[in-house]
Amino acid sequence: MATRGSVKPFVNFNAKHDAEVLRKAMKGIGTDEDAILMLLAARSNAQRQEIKAAYKKAFGKDLVKDLRSELGGKLEDLIVALMFPSTIYDAHELHKAIKGVGTEDQVLIEILASRTCDEMKDIAKAYKKEYGSKLEKDIMGDTSGHYQRLLLILVLVANLRSVCSLIVFQELFAAGEEKFGTDEDKFINILGNRSAEHLRRVFDAYKKIAGCDIEESIKDECTGNLEALLLAVVKCAKSVPGYFAESVRESMRRAGTDDETLIRIMVSRSERDMLDVRAMYKKKYGESLYSTIQEDTEGDYQKALLYLCGGND
C-alpha cells in the first residue's frame, strides 16, 4: 500500500545492528542523543518493534526503559511515543486522557474524530487488551450528555459506518437552522453514523438549503465539548490532513507550545499522511510546517520533530 507518510521503512534494515548502535549511544558517560533520534526517527514503527526485540535479545534489557533513563524532557516524551506500536499508542493516549486528573477532552475528540473505521476497531481491541476494560465503558464513566453520545457512536459504530444512501440533509436542516436546540440527537446520529464521502455530499446539500456552512450552524447552536467534537467530525469528513494541519498550527501558535499535542500529531501522522498534512499546512498558512517547527522548538527535540516532518516545503 502506498503511504503518504514522511517516515518510510529503512531500506537496508538490520535490527541487531541498530540495537548495538543504540546501546553504544547510551553506554558510558553521557548519552549520544543525536545518534538515538537520527536512528529511531528514520525507522518505521514495525522496524522499531524489531529493534526493541533485538535489543532485549542481545543485552537482556528493555530498550524503552533504557531510553527513559537516558533521555529527559520533551525529547524523551517524543522518543518513547515513537516506540509504541501505533494502535497501542492511540489506546494509551485515550487511556491517559480518560484516567488522568480531569478528562483531556481534546485528546478524545482528536483521536475519535480522525481515525478510520478499521483503525478505530483495532484501537478498541488494543485498549481492552492493554487496560482490561472497554473503551466505551470508560468513556461513559467520564463524560455526559450529547457529547458522550457522539463519542460512543464514533467508537461503537466504527464497524457500521458504511455508506448510507438515506437522504439525510432535510433531516439535518430540520434539526439545524429550524429547530436545532430541540433536536441535537438527530444531528449527532447523522454525523456519527455516515461515511466521510456521504457526509461531504450532505454538507454541500445543507449549504444549498440553509444558505450557510454546517460549521456556522454548529458554532451558533452548540457550545463546549459538543461543539468541538461536532466541528472535528465535520472537518475530518472534509479532509483529515486539513484537520491536522489546523491542529498542529494551533499547538504551536498559542502562547507556549502545546508539546503533548504536537508530539501526538507528529508521531501518529508520520507514517499515515504527513506529506498531505504538510501540503495543507503550506496552502492554509503560506509557510511550511518545517519552518514553524524551527521557529517554535529547539535543541534535540526540534531535530527529532524535523526528521518526522521529513522536509521543508
C-alpha positions as CSV (number, residue, x, y, z in Angstrom):
1,M,0.0,0.0,0.0
2,A,1.4,3.4,-1.0
3,T,1.7,5.5,2.1
4,R,1.6,9.3,2.3
5,G,3.8,9.3,5.4
6,S,7.1,11.1,5.7
7,V,8.7,8.1,7.6
8,K,9.2,5.0,5.4
9,P,10.7,1.7,6.2
10,F,14.5,1.9,6.2
11,V,15.9,0.1,3.2
12,N,19.0,-1.7,4.5
13,F,17.4,-2.5,7.8
14,N,19.3,-4.6,10.4
15,A,17.6,-4.8,13.8
16,K,20.7,-6.3,15.5
17,H,23.0,-3.6,14.2
18,D,20.5,-0.8,15.2
19,A,20.2,-2.3,18.7
20,E,24.0,-2.2,19.0
21,V,24.2,1.5,17.8
22,L,21.6,2.4,20.4
23,R,23.3,0.5,23.2
24,K,26.6,2.3,22.4
25,A,24.8,5.7,22.3
26,M,23.5,5.1,25.9
27,K,26.5,3.3,27.4
28,G,29.2,5.0,29.4
29,I,29.3,8.7,30.4
30,G,26.9,10.9,28.6
31,T,24.3,10.0,26.1
32,D,24.6,10.5,22.3
33,E,21.1,11.9,21.8
34,D,21.8,12.7,18.2
35,A,22.6,9.0,17.3
36,I,19.4,7.9,19.1
37,L,17.0,10.3,17.4
38,M,18.6,10.0,14.0
39,L,18.2,6.3,14.1
40,L,14.7,5.9,15.5
41,A,13.1,8.7,13.5
42,A,14.4,7.1,10.3
43,R,12.8,3.7,11.0
44,S,9.2,2.6,10.5
45,N,7.1,1.7,13.5
46,A,7.3,-2.0,12.6
47,Q,11.1,-1.8,12.4
48,R,11.3,-0.1,15.8
49,Q,9.4,-3.1,17.3
50,E,12.0,-5.4,15.8
51,I,14.8,-3.2,17.2
52,K,13.1,-3.5,20.6
53,A,13.2,-7.3,20.4
54,A,16.8,-7.4,19.1
55,Y,17.9,-5.2,22.0
56,K,16.3,-7.4,24.6
57,K,17.8,-10.5,23.0
58,A,21.3,-9.0,22.7
59,F,21.5,-7.2,26.1
60,G,18.7,-8.7,28.2
61,K,17.4,-5.2,28.8
62,D,14.2,-3.3,28.0
63,L,15.0,-0.7,25.3
64,V,12.2,1.7,26.3
65,K,13.2,1.7,30.0
66,D,16.8,2.4,28.9
67,L,15.7,5.3,26.7
68,R,13.6,6.7,29.5
69,S,16.5,6.6,31.9
70,E,19.0,8.2,29.5
71,L,16.8,10.9,27.9
72,G,14.8,13.7,29.5
73,G,12.2,16.2,28.9
74,K,10.3,16.6,25.6
75,L,12.8,14.6,23.7
76,E,12.2,11.6,26.0
77,D,8.4,12.0,25.5
78,L,8.8,12.1,21.8
79,I,11.1,9.1,21.5
80,V,9.1,7.0,23.9
81,A,5.9,7.8,21.9
82,L,7.7,6.6,18.7
83,M,8.4,3.2,20.4
84,F,4.8,2.3,20.9
85,P,3.1,0.2,18.2
86,S,0.8,2.7,16.6
87,T,-2.5,1.2,17.6
88,I,-1.3,0.8,21.2
89,Y,-0.1,4.4,21.2
90,D,-3.6,5.6,20.3
91,A,-5.1,3.4,23.0
92,H,-2.5,4.7,25.5
93,E,-3.3,8.3,24.7
94,L,-7.0,7.7,25.1
95,H,-6.5,5.9,28.4
96,K,-4.3,8.7,29.7
97,A,-6.9,11.3,28.6
98,I,-9.7,9.5,30.4
99,K,-7.9,8.3,33.5
100,G,-5.8,11.4,34.3
101,V,-6.9,14.2,36.6
102,G,-9.9,15.6,34.8
103,T,-10.7,14.3,31.3
104,E,-8.4,15.6,28.5
105,D,-11.3,16.1,26.1
106,Q,-9.1,17.5,23.3
107,V,-7.4,14.1,23.0
108,L,-10.6,12.1,22.9
109,I,-12.0,14.5,20.3
110,E,-8.9,14.4,18.1
111,I,-8.5,10.6,18.1
112,L,-12.1,9.6,17.8
113,A,-13.0,12.1,15.1
114,S,-10.0,11.4,12.9
115,R,-9.3,7.6,12.9
116,T,-10.8,5.4,10.2
117,C,-13.3,2.7,11.0
118,D,-10.6,0.0,10.8
119,E,-8.2,2.0,12.9
120,M,-11.0,2.6,15.5
121,K,-11.8,-1.1,15.7
122,D,-8.1,-2.0,16.3
123,I,-7.8,0.8,18.9
124,A,-10.8,-0.5,20.8
125,K,-9.3,-4.0,20.8
126,A,-5.9,-2.8,21.9
127,Y,-7.5,-0.7,24.7
128,K,-9.3,-3.8,26.1
129,K,-6.2,-5.9,25.9
130,E,-3.9,-3.3,27.5
131,Y,-6.2,-1.9,30.2
132,G,-8.7,-4.7,30.8
133,S,-11.7,-2.5,30.3
134,K,-13.8,-1.4,27.4
135,L,-13.1,1.9,25.9
136,E,-16.8,2.8,25.6
137,K,-17.4,1.9,29.3
138,D,-14.5,4.2,30.4
139,I,-15.8,7.0,28.1
140,M,-19.3,6.6,29.7
141,G,-17.9,6.9,33.1
142,D,-16.1,10.1,32.3
143,T,-18.4,12.1,30.0
144,S,-22.1,13.0,29.8
145,G,-24.9,14.3,27.6
146,H,-24.9,14.7,23.8
147,Y,-21.1,14.9,23.8
148,Q,-20.9,11.4,25.4
149,R,-23.4,10.1,23.0
150,L,-21.5,11.2,19.9
151,L,-18.2,9.8,21.3
152,L,-19.9,6.4,21.9
153,I,-21.3,6.4,18.4
154,L,-17.8,7.1,17.0
155,V,-16.4,4.2,19.0
156,L,-19.2,1.7,18.5
157,V,-20.3,2.5,15.0
158,A,-16.8,2.1,13.6
159,N,-18.0,-1.2,12.3
160,L,-21.3,0.1,11.0
161,R,-20.2,3.3,9.4
162,S,-20.9,2.2,5.8
163,V,-22.1,4.5,3.0
164,C,-25.7,5.1,3.8
165,S,-28.0,6.2,1.0
166,L,-30.5,7.9,3.2
167,I,-31.3,11.4,2.0
168,V,-30.5,13.0,5.3
169,F,-29.9,16.6,4.5
170,Q,-33.5,17.5,5.1
171,E,-33.3,15.9,8.5
172,L,-30.1,17.9,9.2
173,F,-31.8,21.1,8.1
174,A,-34.8,20.4,10.2
175,A,-32.6,19.7,13.1
176,G,-30.3,22.6,12.4
177,E,-31.4,26.1,11.5
178,E,-35.1,25.5,12.0
179,K,-35.2,23.8,15.4
180,F,-31.6,22.8,16.3
181,G,-31.9,23.3,20.0
182,T,-34.5,20.6,20.4
183,D,-33.0,18.1,18.1
184,E,-29.3,17.6,18.7
185,D,-30.0,13.9,18.7
186,K,-30.8,13.8,15.0
187,F,-27.7,15.9,14.2
188,I,-25.5,13.6,16.2
189,N,-26.9,10.4,14.6
190,I,-26.2,11.8,11.2
191,L,-22.7,13.0,11.8
192,G,-21.7,9.9,13.8
193,N,-23.2,7.2,11.5
194,R,-22.2,8.2,8.0
195,S,-19.1,7.7,5.9
196,A,-16.9,10.7,5.1
197,E,-17.9,10.6,1.4
198,H,-21.6,10.6,2.2
199,L,-21.1,13.4,4.8
200,R,-19.4,15.6,2.2
201,R,-22.5,15.3,0.0
202,V,-24.7,16.1,2.9
203,F,-22.7,19.3,3.8
204,D,-23.0,20.5,0.2
205,A,-26.7,20.0,0.2
206,Y,-27.0,21.6,3.6
207,K,-25.3,24.7,2.4
208,K,-27.7,25.0,-0.6
209,I,-30.8,24.6,1.7
210,A,-29.6,26.5,4.7
211,G,-27.5,29.1,2.9
212,C,-24.6,28.7,5.3
213,D,-21.9,26.2,6.1
214,I,-22.7,23.4,8.6
215,E,-19.8,24.7,10.8
216,E,-21.6,28.0,11.2
217,S,-24.8,26.3,12.4
218,I,-22.8,24.2,14.8
219,K,-21.0,27.3,16.2
220,D,-24.3,29.1,16.6
221,E,-26.2,26.3,18.2
222,C,-23.6,24.3,20.3
223,T,-21.0,25.1,23.0
224,G,-18.1,23.5,24.8
225,N,-17.1,19.9,24.1
226,L,-20.1,19.0,22.0
227,E,-19.3,22.0,19.7
228,A,-15.6,21.0,19.5
229,L,-16.4,17.3,18.7
230,L,-19.1,18.1,16.0
231,L,-16.6,20.6,14.3
232,A,-13.8,18.0,14.4
233,V,-16.1,15.3,12.8
234,V,-17.1,17.8,10.1
235,K,-13.5,18.9,9.4
236,C,-12.3,15.3,9.3
237,A,-15.1,14.3,6.9
238,K,-13.9,17.2,4.6
239,S,-10.2,16.5,5.0
240,V,-8.3,14.6,7.7
241,P,-4.9,16.2,6.7
242,G,-6.6,19.6,6.7
243,Y,-7.9,19.0,10.2
244,F,-4.4,18.0,11.4
245,A,-2.7,21.0,9.6
246,E,-5.1,23.2,11.7
247,S,-4.5,21.3,14.9
248,V,-0.7,21.3,14.6
249,R,-0.8,25.0,13.8
250,E,-2.8,25.7,17.0
251,S,-0.5,23.6,19.1
252,M,2.4,25.9,18.2
253,R,0.7,29.2,17.7
254,R,-0.7,29.6,21.2
255,A,1.2,31.3,24.0
256,G,3.6,28.5,25.0
257,T,3.7,25.4,22.7
258,D,1.3,22.6,23.5
259,D,4.0,19.9,23.2
260,E,1.8,17.0,24.1
261,T,-0.5,17.7,21.1
262,L,2.5,18.5,18.8
263,I,4.2,15.2,19.7
264,R,1.0,13.2,19.3
265,I,0.2,14.6,15.8
266,M,3.8,14.3,14.5
267,V,4.1,10.7,15.8
268,S,0.7,9.5,14.7
269,R,0.7,11.1,11.3
270,S,4.3,10.4,10.4
271,E,3.5,7.1,8.6
272,R,-0.1,7.9,7.7
273,D,-0.4,11.2,5.8
274,M,2.3,13.7,6.9
275,L,3.0,14.6,3.3
276,D,-0.6,15.7,2.9
277,V,-0.6,17.5,6.3
278,R,2.4,19.4,5.1
279,A,0.8,20.3,1.8
280,M,-2.4,21.5,3.5
281,Y,-0.4,23.5,6.1
282,K,1.6,25.3,3.4
283,K,-1.7,26.1,1.5
284,K,-3.5,27.4,4.5
285,Y,-0.8,29.3,6.3
286,G,1.6,30.3,3.5
287,E,4.6,28.8,5.3
288,S,6.0,25.3,5.7
289,L,5.3,23.2,8.7
290,Y,9.1,22.6,8.9
291,S,9.8,26.4,9.3
292,T,7.1,26.7,12.0
293,I,8.7,23.8,14.0
294,Q,12.1,25.5,13.6
295,E,10.8,28.8,15.0
296,D,8.8,27.2,17.8
297,T,11.1,24.4,19.2
298,E,14.7,23.9,20.0
299,G,17.6,21.5,20.5
300,D,17.5,17.7,20.0
301,Y,13.7,17.8,20.4
302,Q,13.4,20.1,17.4
303,K,15.8,18.0,15.4
304,A,13.7,14.9,16.1
305,L,10.4,16.7,15.1
306,L,12.1,17.9,11.9
307,Y,13.1,14.3,11.0
308,L,9.5,13.3,11.4
309,C,8.3,16.2,9.4
310,G,10.6,14.9,6.7
311,G,11.3,18.0,4.6
312,N,10.8,21.7,4.0
313,D,8.1,22.7,1.5
